[in-house]
Amino acid sequence: MTVTVFIRYQLDPFKRAMFEEYSRNWLRIIPKCGGDLIGYWMPHEGTNNIAYALICFDSLASYESYRARLRLAKAMLLAYVSPRSQTLRGEIMLTPADKRAAFRKLHEAGCFIIPNPFDVGSAKALQHLGFKALASTSAGFAWTIGKADNRVTVDDVCDHLTAICAAVDIPVNADFEDGFAHEPDKVAVNVGRAVKTGVAGLSIEDYTGDAAKPLFDRALAVERIQAARQAIDADKSGVLLTGRCEAFLRGVKDLDLLIDRLTAYAEAGADCLYAPGIATKEEISAVVRAVHPKPVNLLVGAAGPSLADAGSLGVRRISVGGALARMAWAGVMKAAKEMAEQGTFGEFANGYPGGELNKMLMFK
């Protein structure tokens, strides 16, 4: 069911120029918050203090998502209305501090999905769909620049994070891998660089990159979390730190070891805890209980609990890792193989409409 919102403005007749500027600002704001702005009509014949706007939504759910986005962004308007109205100023332009405060707020209650875009376009698309926060994906990003996962440089990642954070008005959490260093002091330096990209959060993992010995020694792993915490606190950035234990993901299926490390990372200063690879209700519940009251991130990269089910287990947020990137690659590879092997182009019929993409990405 299409929903059309009809807005009537009562203007201060001496501030028409300000209303024109206000209108131009909202030409950018409304589309990036998910609305289809049909147009503004300035004071009609016979008046000098009335104007109208029409905004269209494809469903009531889209309209509610739009309203939530505006609340999250703390949108502020230019002063244009009669003196009885509150005087506000500006347009949606969140600072890193705003995004970090909003991100922390999301971790206080409930459960939310934090999907993982792999480039600027996918980040803007996910924002358009109404997600309240995003997380980068090391694998998904690496594939976009022709590299394997865990083969990108800290320069590559910081450039990527800067671009993503600048492109969206919602918080971004960084998959910052192992901090791109083994030594705690070097981890701290790189975390300092990540903070400057504008991220609202970042994770540090304990994977060594060596399959023969996949996890850093416990003491060193804890020191690395402490170093990340100190780097974040050094400029009072408010970035949310996630401590990530890779044990299950790297074949070390020892729940006691996993919980011991996560609790140690929490004590070392991690704000959120993350154990990719846990999957059963028993494993998830055990981790949630062990680190309570700190929030837990759950990875759902394939089949997994729903948002409601994860929330009932006490999970605070759900990320999807490289899953969206793999879905995109699935479409590319299926169509490419058809061309290469059959010389036909049937898969193109399943592509997302270009006009819809253009419309969605026209505005920041």
N, C-alpha and C positions, 0 to 999 in steps of 0.2 A: 504494500500500500504506500503510495507516494504521499509525503507530508510536505506541505508548503507553508512556510512561516511568513506572515504578513506583519511588518513592523511600521508603526506610525511614529514619527519624530515630531516633537514640538521644539522648534529652534528659537534661539535668541536671534532676532533679525539683524542684529549688529555683528553677528559672528558667522555669517554665511561662509566666509572664506575658510574658517576653521572647520566647518562641516565638510567642505570640499576636501580638505586635507584628511579629515577623519574617514571619509568615504574611500579615498585612495588607499589609506592604510588597510581598511577592511577588505578591499579587493584582493589583498594578499592574505590577510588573516583567515577569512572565511573558508577559502578552498583548502588551505593547509590544515584546517581543523575538521575538514570533512563535509563542508556544506557546498552546495551548488548555487552561487549567487546569481540570481537572474538579473538583478540590477537595482540601482538607486534612482529615485526620482526627486529632483530638487523641488523647492516650493512651486506648487502648481498655480495656475491662473487664479487670480483673485485673492491670494494670500502671500505672505512673505515669511511665514513662520512654521510651515508644515512641509514635511518630506516623507517619503515612503521607501521601503526596501522589501524585496521578495527573495527568500532563500528556500531552495528546494532540497529535500532529502528523499532517498529512495525507500526509506522505511522509518518506522518509529524508533527502531533500535539505532539507526544511523543518527537520528536527531538526538537521542539520549547520549550517544557517544560523542557527538559534537559538543553538547553542553558540558560533558565531563572534561573534554579537552580544554575548553575555555576556562573551566574552573582550575584545572591543573596549571595552566599557563598564567593564571592571575592576570588575565588580559585587562589592560587599562585603556580608557578612551580619552580622546581629546576633549577639552572643555568647549562645549558648543550649545548646551541646553540652557533652559531658563535658570535663574538664580536659585530656585528651590531645589534643583538637582545637585548632587555631589559633584564637585569639580575634580576630574581625573585627567590624567595626561599620559600620552605615549601610545605605543603599540606593543604587540606581543614580541618581546625580545628578551628571553630569559638569560640571565647570567649563569656562569658555572655554579655559583653559590646557590642560586634559585633551584637549579636542577639537582644539586646535591641534597638540599633540604627536602625536596620532593621525593627523592629516591629513598632517603632514610625513612620518611613518613610511610612509604609503601611497605616497609619491613616491620611496621608496628603491629599489624593485625591482618588476618585473612591470608589468602593465597593468590598470587598473580602469575601470569605467564610473561616471561621476559624473552621474547624470540630473538634469534640471532641472525641479523642481516650479514651479507657478505660483501656489500659495496654500498655506495651512496644511494643508488637507485632503490635497492631493496630496503634500505633503512627508511627512505621517504615513503615507500609503499606501506611498510608496517606501521609507521606513524599515522598514515592516512586511514588505516583500518582501526585506529583507536587504541592501540597498545600503549600502556602508560610508561614503559621503559624498554630499552633494548640492550642487548649484550653482543659484543663482537664474537666472532668465531675464528680461532687461529687456523683451522683447516679450511673453512670456507673462503677466508681472505687469501690464504696461500694459493689456493687453486686459481683464484682470479688473476694472479700475477705469474702463473705458470710454474709454481713451486709446490713441493710436497709439504704436508703439515710438519711443523717444527723445523722448517728450513728457511724461515724468513728472518730478517734482521730486526734489531730494535729500531733502526731508522725506518724500515718498511712499515712496521707496526705503528710507530708514533705518527707517521704521515697519514696512515689510514685512519687512526683514531681522531686526529685533528679534523680530517675531512668529514667523517661521520658526525662528530659532535657539532660541527658548524652547519651541517645540513638539516638537522632536526631540532625540535624544541622540546624534546623529552630527554630524560636522563639516559646516559649510555654507560654500561659496565664493560670494562675491558678484560678480555681473556689475555692476560699478560704472561701466559705460559710460566716458565721458571724464572721470570724476571730477567731473562737473557744473560744470566751469569750464575755461577755457582757460589762465589764468595758473597757473604752478607753485605759487605760494604759496597760491592759493585751492584748488587740487587737494589740497594738503597738509591744509588745514583740513577739507575734506570727507572725506578719507581717515581723519583722526582721528575724525570722527563715525562712520564706518562701523565702525572697530575697536571702538567702544564698544557696537555692537549685538550683539557676541558671535560675529561671523563668524570662521572659521578661515583664510580666504583671501579675496582680492579681486583683480579684474583692472582694469587701466587701459588703455584703447585709444587709438589715435592718429587716430581719425576726427573731423573737424572739424564735421560736420553740414552741410557745404556741398558739394553734388554737383559744383560747378564746380572746387573745390579740396578733395578729400576727405581729404587727409592733412595733419596739422600738419607744418611744416618739421622736418627731422630733428633739428636742434639743440634746438628747443623740445620736441619729442616726448621726447627723452632727458632734458631737464630736468624734465619732468613725471613721468617714472618715478623720477628721483632724489628729487623732492619727496615722492612717495608712499612711497618707501623710508624717508626721514627721518621722516615722520609715523608710520610703523609702528614704527620703532626707538625713537622718543621715549619711549614708555612700556614698552619691552621686551615687547611683546605677543606676539611670535612669529607674527603673522599672515603667511601665505605670499602673496607678491606675484607676480602673473602679468602679464607684459608682453605686450600684444596688438597685433599689426599687422593693420590692416584692409585692406591693399592689395588682395589678391585679392577680398575680399568687395565692395569698392567699385569694381571694374573695372580696377584697376591691376595687370595680370597681368605683373609684372616680378619674377621669382624672385630675381635678384641684389639688387634693391632690398629685397625682403622679408627676405632673409637678412641683409643689411647692418643693417637696422633691428633685427631680433631679436637679433643679436649685440651691438648697441649697448645694447639694453634689458637684456640679461643683464649686461653690464659696469656698467650704471647701478644694478644692484641687484635686478633681477627674479629671482625664484627659479624660475619656470616660464615657458615661452614658448608663445605661442598665435597661430596664423595661420589664422583661419576662412577657408574657401574653398579651401585646398589639398586636392587630392583624389586625384591619381595617386600610385602607388607611388614614382615618381621624385621628385615634389615633396615628399612626406612624408619620404622617406629623406634628401633633401638638407637639409631643415630639421633633422631629428634629428641628422645628422652635424655641422652647422654650430654648434649650440648645446651639443653634448655637453660635459660630463656633466650639464648641467641638463635637467630633464624637459620634455617637450612635451605639450601638450593638443591633441587632434584633435577637430574638430567633425564629427559625423555627423548631419546634419539630414534626410537622405533616404537613398538608397542609399549604401552605403559599406563599407569593410572591416569584417570581424567583429572582435570583441575579440581573438581569437587572431591574426588576420592583422595587425592594428594593432600588437599586442605584438611580433610577429616583425620589424616594421619599426623597432622601438625606441620607439614611442609609449608614454608612461607613463599617460595618462588620456584617456578619451573622454567628451565632453559632447554633449548633443543639442539645445542651444539651446531654441527655442520649439516643437520638434517635438511634445512631449507636449501642450502647450497647443493646438496646431493639431489634434491628434487629438481632444481633448475638444470643441473647437469644431466639428469635422466631425460628431460625433454630434448636437450641439445643432442645428446648421443643417440637417442632413438631416431630423431629426424635425420641426423647425419648418416647413421648406418643405413637407413632406408635409401638415401641418395646414393651412397657408396656401393651398396650391394644390389639394389634393384633399379636404380635410376629413376625412381618415382618420388613424389613429393606429398604423399597423402597426409603425413603427420602434421603438415603446416596448418591443416584445418583445425587442429587442437590448440593452436597458439592463442595466447591472450590477446584481445583486440588492441591494436596499436593506438587507436583513437582514445581508448580508455586509459592507456598508459600515458599518452601525451597530456590528457586532461588531469590525471593524478599528479604528474610530475611538473606541471607548468609553473607551480608556485613552490616556494621553499616549504 
